[in-house]
């Protein structure tokens, strides 16, 4: 498979968050609400959401010493892998700017408060809204007498960047491309690409938050039912939205394999940071609901303290496999890691997880401090936690169904 084909598929995922969003329930006067900007004339280049609506972003301008620095944050929110699920998604905020909130709360890594976000508070901070269903990765369409769907994530990415260039991005001194979940996976696709838009003298680095989705089939493991559920799902997604970008004789299984970060990370030339819980994806990869029809894992999923000894052993085995997949990256000179053992998903935009008095810590460093030390070359950049339940800084909050705001509209059509 050609490298260009490899990059064409290292992109598209995202799952619903486990963690409560109560951290955003702060006093109204302290919230930073940022207005939406629709990209003008994007439709003329085919850069449109699933339903054909224009793409959008939210920009809060930098100031002072950060006026020439930029942080771009890919929004997450699941994906779709067949016509029915993509059509349903196109009628929600995950597939159309028509249904999106026009104001977004900026917190955590997007905050403009120096006490809450000490390294990036005065940068230009941008949230790229997610409306293509494939982690900003597709470039296709489905048009017939009954259906009109546009898989244009790559064009959306380019249209937003081009719109930001005259707003100051073209003169950037420092740039950090980040994203959470499906957005975190999008950073693997676009990390090196971003360097082609900004000055050669700019410092460009990338951060994936909860985007390191593990290919357990690669290491000879299946999910608890004995199936390769996630590999199969990726295959159908790529076949629908990305297949045309690949070599015509590319094997479907090999294409799906390219989808996982562990197989592509070594090809990324730009400095990279991986922020992830070691247990983040076991819900969706190792124990999807389709693999547990009798619900034997339900209590364990809701509360790790309720896991049986066998289930706990499986959890620890999943963690071990993730660490094995990261072994080669751990030796990289310009890479960074913060792999904790908290049961959580997407930590960079959550203020209580990013930087606060009760934030998770490794070697007494918060996530914000670890990322800042890595970006600015201030110190040790690789932190790996001990196995659950040894970390007393985790709150290990796994939300109940009512907390999974927006999950039903953003989950893929799969028995998960």
Buried (B, 14 or more C-beta within 10 A) or exposed (E): BEEEBBBBBBBBBBBBBBBBBEBBEBEEEEBBEBEBBBBEEBBEBBBBBBBBBBBBBBBBBBEEEBBBBBBBBBBBBBBBBBBEBBBBBBBBBBBBBBBBEEEBBBBBBBBBBEEBBBBBBBBBBBBBBBBBBBBBBBBBBBEEEEEBBBBBBBBBBBBBBBBBEEBBBBBBBBBBBBBBBBBBBBBBBBBBBBBEBBEEEBBBBBBBBBBBBBBBBBEEBBBBEEBBBBBBBBBBBBBBBBBEBBEEEBEBEBBBBBBBBBBBBEEBEBBBBBBBBBBBBBBBBBBBBBBBEEEEBEBBBBEBEEBEEEBBEBBBBBBEBBBEBBEEBEEBEEBBBBBBBBBBBBBBBBBBBBBBEEBBBBEEBBBBBBBBBBBEEEEEBBBBBEBBEEBEBBBBBBBEEEBBEBBEBBBBBBEB
